[in-house]
Amino acid sequence: MIISSNLKAKLADLPKSPGVYFYRDKHNEIIYIGKAAVLRNRVRQYFQKSRSRDPKTEALVSEIYDLDYMSVDSEIEALFLEAEMIRRYKPKFNILLRDDKAMIYIRIDYLSDYPTVSTIRRPLDDQAFYFGPYQSALSVRKALRYLRKIFPYATKRPIAQKRANLSYHLGLDPGLEEGRTSLKDYRSNLKKLMAVLRGERQSIERVLEKTMTTAAKQQDFEQAAKIRNQLFFLRGLNNQVIFSDKEFLDITKDHALNELVNLLSLSKFPKRIEGYDISHMQGSDVVASMVVFTNGVSDKTNYRKFKTKINKNDDFYNMRETITRRFSSKNIKAWHLPDLVLIDGGKGQLDAALKATKEQSIASIPFIGLAKREEQIVIDKARSNVSLNKDVLNSLGGFVSETHDYLLVNLPHSTKVIKLLQRIRDESHRFAVSYHSVLKTHRQTASQLEQVPGIGPKTRRQLYLKFGSVKAIHQASESDIAMLIGQKKAKALKNFLKA
């Protein structure tokens, strides 16, 4: 293959650190994203003549025109960052991460009276804490095995077991069955584990160091030794090839976030970005979504959904109500404030959101919109709390259209900042539509049973709790239904459904 002079120069300057690399074609589109323990070695392999390749790799190499890379601190970070970048940019040669079906999450039911740590494919609305998603189940489970040595946890609730299991004696389980660890201490331990998964490893190390010193001064040498071992294993994670969450991720290395900060002249990196969208069917089952991206990465445990108090076929009203409720004093205390808000929509939706912020006296938060048709970034000149940097705009190949009150920023769809905003917008849209679909299905199902003579709200609730759906009630026998609501009502119900 013919290698351009620009590509040759970049190949010569590749670092020996771990990282994520991006291959681009002649149109500057990202066509493949990969990870590397040593960027210099891995990337150069693609261009070695002696290297045997499969047809897919041959096709990829033939289209490579340019490359970019993000150098990181560890293989762990490279593993995590690769997954998020693939899901953000969706390169055509990356097949495995096209959807969420292969993803896996870490689930911690911290609020349970017997907390457990496990993995799951689909997060549930069950008040548990979820971390992820991750691509490789094998890597996640390997990571958890390492973390379990540092922060012992239970993997399942024992049934009729009063003695501590083998895992406790191996130092992997808290031993709640025999009271070897109190629930309070166990939850404290899980808090540290969750902090590590959230990327707060260094702060946990400082806490452990301080606790170890205090224990040593009080001559509690057994406890001090235990904490010393935790610190040793925690620091050893740097050398393990495992999937972590954001523990080593420096957000200044995210090119898209850098572009966003420079383009909008933000005063700080937006650690927490919230995205909002509205979904309904001609004013019925109106819902709104709030998705959260932490350090540029989707943070599904912090997603929230809203059902409007009044069903209206008016997206501006619905957005205004949603933002008003989100920024109530109660929710600000519970969820804190974002560093940037992205509204799915144009000038009307952004205006509605900004009016709500004025009512809530939180007018200092940066608010922007993303209009679907042209993927324009919508900025209110007076109220968006951002300042468009024209030099950065020009360097990205964009231009701005201006009205009396608004700036409409047009950027090539291949730019990193647009890819990031699209990812947030698409996720807010998906989350809103999924909640709307659930409500619509429930309403349609409920309306069928409401027509059955003699079946009131209490009976309908019993039927839903027992059978789950109208289809299941259809399939149930009359005797099964009669055991729940009585023979007379069961017969009337079955006759109605048959008709």
N, C-alpha and C positions, 0 to 999 in steps of 0.2 A: 504494500500500500504506500501511497505518497503521503508523507508527513509534512505538514506545513511548518514553516520556520517558527511561528508562534508556539505551536505545540511542542516542537523540539526544545525550545528554550524552557518551557514549563517542565518538561520531562527531566531536564538537566538540573533543575532547581528543586525538585521534590524533596521534602524533608524525610527523615528516618523515624518520625513519630507516628503513633496511631492516628487514624482519621477517617474521614468520609470523602470520597471523590465523586465528581459529577462529570459525565461525558456529554458533550454538546455536538449537534450536527451543524451543517453549513448555515442553517437558519437560526442558529443560536438557541435552539430548543434542547432542553435536557432530555437525553434519550436513555440514560442509564445512571444509576446511583449505586455505589458499592462501598463496603467498609474494608479497612486494612489495619493489620497490626503494625505494619511498617509501610507507609504510603509509597516510599521510593521503590521498594521491591515489588509490591503488589501491582501498582499501576504500570510499571515498565514491563511486567509479564505479558500484558496484552499486545505489546509491539515487538515481541521476540519472534523471529522467523521460525525458530525450531519448535516453538510451542504448539503442541497438538490441540486443536480446537474442535468443538462441536459446531454444527451448522448455525446455531443461534449466536454463538460467540463470533463466528466468522462474519455473520451479517452485522453484528454490532460494531466490530472493529472497522468494517468497510465504511461505516457512516460517521465514525468519530472524526471531528474536525478540530475540536478544542476541548480543553478540560479545565476544571476548577476543583478546588479541594478545601476542606476545613480540617485543619490540624487540631487534634484534641489531646487530652492528657493520658488517656488510658484506652485499652481495648473495650472496656465496659462502656465507656461513653460512646465510642464508635458504634458499638452494637445498637445502643438505644437511638442514637442520632440518625443512623441509617434508616431505621424503621419509620421514624417521623418524617424524614425528608422524602422518602418514597411515597408515603401516603399524602404528602402535601403536593408534590409535583407530578405524581403518576406517570413516570417515564414509560415509554412503550415497551422497552426491553425488560422491565421489572414486572414479572407476571405474578409473583407470589403474593404481593401486598396490594392487589387491586381492590380488595374489599376487606371487611372486618371478620370474615368467616374463619380465617386462620389465626385470629388474634386470641390472646389469652390474658386474663386479668388475675391479680392477686387479691383475694378477698379476706378481710379481717373483720369479724363480727365483734368489735370491741365492746359494744354495749350489752352483750349477752352475759348471763350469769356464769357461763363457761365458755369464754372466748376461744375461738379457733382461727387458724390461718390455713387457707386452702387456695386452690386455683380454680377458675371457672371461665367458660367461654363467653357467656352473656351476663352482664351485670343485672342484678335484680333490684327492685325498689323495696329493699328490706332493712334499711338503716345501717347496713354494714358499710365499711370503708373499702373502696376499690382502687387499685393502683394498676396502671397500664394504659393502653393495651401493649402487649409485646408480641413479637412474631413467633418466636420459638418456645414451645412449651417445655422442651428439653432444657433449654438454657435457663428459663425461669425457675424450673424445679431445682436445677443445679444451684442457682443463686440462693434459693430458699434454704437449701441444705447448708450452705456456708453461713447464712445469716442465723440459722437455728442454733448453731454452735455459740453464737455471740448472744443472741436473745432467745432463750428457750421458749417454745410455744407448743400448744396442743394442736393436733391436726384434725381431731374429731372428738365428739362428746362420747365418753364411755357409757355403756349401758350396764347398769347393776354392777358396777365395779367400784370397790371401796379401797383397794390397795393401789399404790403408785405402780405404774407400768415400767417395763424395761427401759423405755426412752428416758424416764426420769433418772434412773441410775446411770444412764449414759450421758446425762447432762443436757438432754434435748427437750425435756418436758418440765413444766412447772410443778407437777405433782399436786394438783388441786384436790385429788381424790382423798389423800391422806392429810391434807392441810399443810403440806411441806412448804407451800408458798401461799400467802394470802391473796385474795382476789385483788385487793388494792395494789399490792406489790407486782402482781402479774400484769395488771393493766398499765402500771408505770413502765414496766419492761416493754410492753407492746407499743406504748407511746414512743419509746426510743426507736423501736423497729420501724414504725411508720414514718418517723422523722428522717431516718436513713433513706427510706424509699422515696421520700419527697425531695431528697437532695440536700438534707441538712446534716450530712455526716460530720463535717468539721465542728459544728456547734455541739453535736452529741459527744464528740471526742473531748471537747473542752469541759463539758459537764461531768463526764466520767473521770477525767483527770482531777478535777476539783473534789469530787466525791471520794476518790481513792486517797487523796492527800488528807482529807478530813478523817477518813477511817483509820489511816496510819497514825495520825496524831492522837486519836482516841485509843490507840493500841488494839484496834479491831483488825488484826492482821489477816484473819481468814477472809473477811469481807474485802480488804484491800487487795489481797491476792486474786480474789475472784474478779474484781473490776480490772486489775492489771491484765488478766487473761482476755477479758472482753476487749480491752484496748488493743492488745496484740493482734487478735483475730480481725478486728475492725480495720486496722491499718493494713492488714494483709490482703484485704479485698482488692487493692490496687493491682495485685499481681494475678488475679483470677480472671479467666475469660468467662464472664457471666453477664446476663442481662440485668442491668440496674435501671432504676427510674432516672431521676435527674440529678444523682448525687455528685457527679463530677462536671455537670454541664454549666459552662460559663456562657450566659446569654449574649455576651458581647461577641461571641464567635458565630452567632446565627446571622448570616448575611442579610436575610430578609428583615430581621429586626433592626439591623444597622441601617438599612435603606429606609425603613419606616421612620426611625428616629431622625435621620438626617433630612428626609423629605419634608416632614411635618414640623421640624425644629422642636421636637419634644424635649422637655427639660430633663427627663430621665428615661431609662429603658423601661418599656411597659411590661413589667413582670406579670401582671394580670390583665388580660384583655377579655372583655365580655362581648359576646355577639347576640343580637336579638332578632327574632322574626315572628311574624303572625301567621296563623293558619286557620282557615274556616271554609265552610261551604255556604256561600250566599248568606252569611251572617249567622249560621247555626254552628254550634259546638266551637265557639271561638276560643282559641288557645294561643299562648305565646311561649317562646322558648328563650332561655338564657343559657348559652354555652360559655365555658371558661377555658381559656388557653393560658397556661402558666409557663413562662419562659418560652413562648412560641409553640408549646405542645398542648394538645387537647388534654384536659383534666376532667374526665367524665364524672368523677366523684363529686365535683362541685357544680354540675349541671343542675338547673332548676326549671320547672315548668309552671305556667300560670293558666288558670281558666278565668276568663273575664267575668266580672260580676253581672254584666248585661250583655246579651248577644246582639251585636250590631254589625251590619255590613259596612263597616267604616274603619279601614285600617289605621287612619290617623287617630281616631278616638281610641281604638284598641291599643295602639302603641303608647299613647299618652298615659292610659290607665296602667299599662304594664310597667313603664318606667317609674311612675308615681309609686306603685307598690314596691318595686325593687328597692327604691331609695327611701323607703320609710325608715324611721329611726331604729325600729326593731330589726329590719333586715340589714341595715348598715352595720349594726352591732354584731349580727350573726355572721355575715359574709364579708365584711369590710368593704372598702371602696376599690374600684378598679383603677388602673392607670390609663386605660383607653377603652372607649366603647365604640363598637361597630354596629350600625343599624343596617339591616337588610332593606334597602330601598333608596329612593331618591330624596328630592327636596322636601316633599310633603311629610314623609315618615320621619326624616331628621328634624324637621321643624316641630313636629308633635312631641318628639322625645325631648328636645331642648326646652320646650314650654314646660314640660313636667319637671325638668331639673331646676328651672327658675322657681317653681312652686315649692320645691323641696329644699331650696337654698343650698344646692350643691353645684353651682354653676362653674366651678373651676376645673371640672374633669373634662379632658379632651373627648369630643364626640365627633364622629365622621359617619358618612353613609357610603354604601357601595351599590350603585344603580346597576341592575341586572343586564340590561340590553347591551350597553357599551362598556360595562365594567368600569364606570367612572367613579372616582373617589369624590364624594360630595362634601364640601366644606362650607359652613356658614361663616361668612367673614367676621361677624361680630361676636358669635356665641360658641364657635367650635373649639376655642382655646388652643388652636394650632396656628402656625405661621408657615406658609408654603415657601420652601427654599427653591427659587427659580433655577439656580445653578445646578442643584441636584436633579431637578426635574429635567433639565436639558441634557445632563450627562446620562440619564436613563432613557433618553430618546422620546420624552413625552412633551405634551403641550397642555395649556390650560385654556378653558373657555370661561368667560366671566359674565355674570349677570349683576344686577344691582346689589343683590344680597349674598350671592353664592359664587364659589369657585368650583368648576367641574374639571377635575384633573384627569387627563387621558394619558395612560401609560401603555406601552406594549404588553400584551397579555403574557409574554414570556418572562417578564421581569419578576424577580424574587418577591418583591413586596406585593405585587398583584396576586401571585400564587398563594402567599400567606393569607391575604385578605379573602380570597376566594375560598380557601380551605375553612376559614372561620365562618364565612357566610353560608357555605354549603352545609356545614355541620349544624348551624342554627336552623336552617331550613329543614334538614332531615329530622332533627329532634322535634320540631314543631309539628311537622306532618305526621310523624309516628304517633304523637300524643293525640292529635286531632282524629286520626283513624281509629284509635282505641275508643275515644268518646263516642264517635259516630256509630261504631259497631255496637257499643253498649246501648245507645239510645234506640237503634233499630231493633235490637233484640228485645229490649224492655217494652217497646211499643206493641210487639206481638202478644206478649203475655198480659198486657194491660187490657186486651180485648176479651180475655176469657172471663165469662160470668162467674162470680163467686171467688175469684182469685184476687186478693188485695195485696197491698205493698208488703206486709209482713210475710205472707205466703210466697210471694215472688222472691223475696230475699232468701227465704229458706231453700227454695228450689235452686237459685243461683249458687248458693254456698255449697249445696250438695252435689249438683250436676255440672255447674260451670257455664253451661250455654244452652240455648234452645235446641240446638242439634242433639246434644246429649240427652235432653229431656225427651225429644222425639224417639230416641233409640232406647230409652229406659222402659222397662215393663210397667204395666199398670200397678202390679203388686208392689214393686219397688217404690213407686211414687206414693202409693197408699200408705206405706209404712211411715212416710214423712208427713203427709198432709191429710190423711184420712181417705177412706174409700170413695165417699161421695165426690169430693173435690178432684180426686185422681181420675175418676171416670169422666167427669165433665171436662177436665183438661185434655185427656186423651181423645175424646170425641171431637173436641174443638180442633186439635192439632191434625187429626185425620181429615177433617173437613177442609 
